[in-house]
Amino acid sequence: MEIKIRRSSTIYIIDVSGDMDMYNAYKVKNLVNKMIEKNIQNFIINMEGVNYIDSSGIGALIYVHSELKKRNMKFRIANIRGTVKKVIELTKLMGYFKITDTVENAIKQIKAEL
């Protein structure tokens, strides 16, 4: 799994590619924790490059969501598709996460809440 960070104004976009599984899902959690320590408030996880996710990956997303929510930070997941989308649907988490079809729409939604 590869993780890249980019920024749009005060919104940080975490681009994830590869498999989000038990071997590397912790990387997303660690990165978000470091960003929280730096007082970053607005996050988008771009899943466009993720082709596979297992329960560890789902657990990492739930962890990130709950940590950011309890701190009243803004968070979106963008670009889920294929088998990743099926896993999130099967686990009944589509309504739990704030999911958008594109990073651009996620940015618009977060900016509207600021």
Buried (B, 14 or more C-beta within 10 A) or exposed (E): BEBEEEEBEEBBBBBBBEBBBEEBBEBBBEBBEEBBEEEBBBBBBBBBBBEBBBEBBBBBBBBBBEBBEEEEBBBBBBBBEEEBBEBBEEBEBEEEBBBBEEBEBBBEBBBEEE
